[in-house]
């Protein structure tokens, strides 16, 4: 298992592999034979960025058996998804502020994120599995009351694309089996979500295969696998939201109303 991060050091962008409280700095491409430079940097001496620069962010709806049962909606025969604006991406530790144009509910959604490692199109499940570089933590923030504001058009992309509404990281974990893991979301110290990833309707390889038939997926692209039970509103003036996946890491951000 390896954990890869991107970071700023003296205003220059770098990437590397975590080793305890240090980063083993690499050169080249994170996704294609990266080479160690021989340099190490302490974690507390650099600024951690989102671990990839996606060309697109794909977010799933209704991808867990338990949530579909609770909502009393049918399980989809193919993935249901939307695209989030790239400008919604935020770094681990970033402070996210309520949009000035929106005064209603903002909802946290702790999720598993898939990061693509090679271009993939029209892939079989076996090819899709090989195209997955690794996994990360995502908070798929949502302006919940916008979605159905207009009865003629569900505004999913708008509700999920405000600046800062897609923090992910802090690292991309490689060499892990997400089916053995759980997602926990902790709001202001209280656990609000705790669900197993083996409950996905479309597990990672099947999901990437299906999406690759609709569009070419590129290195660094982020797929947010959808959420399950325990989604709720962020209500306090200042909030700490943590998405924890053991084996991957803890994504922590502050949300300010």
Buried (B, 14 or more C-beta within 10 A) or exposed (E): EBBBBBBEBEEEEBBBBBEEEBBBBBEEEBBEEBEEEEEEBEBEEBEBBBBBBBBBBBBBBBBBBEBBEEEEEEEBEEBBBBBBBBEBBBBBBBEBEBBEEBEEBBBBBBBBBBBBBBEBBEBEBEBBBBBBBBBBBBBBBBBBBBBEEEEEEBBBBBBBBBEBBBBBBBBBBBEBEBEEBBBBBBBBEEEBBBBBBEBBBBBBBBBBBBBBEEEBBBBBBBBBBBBBBBBBEBEEEEBEBBBBBEBBBBBBBEBEE
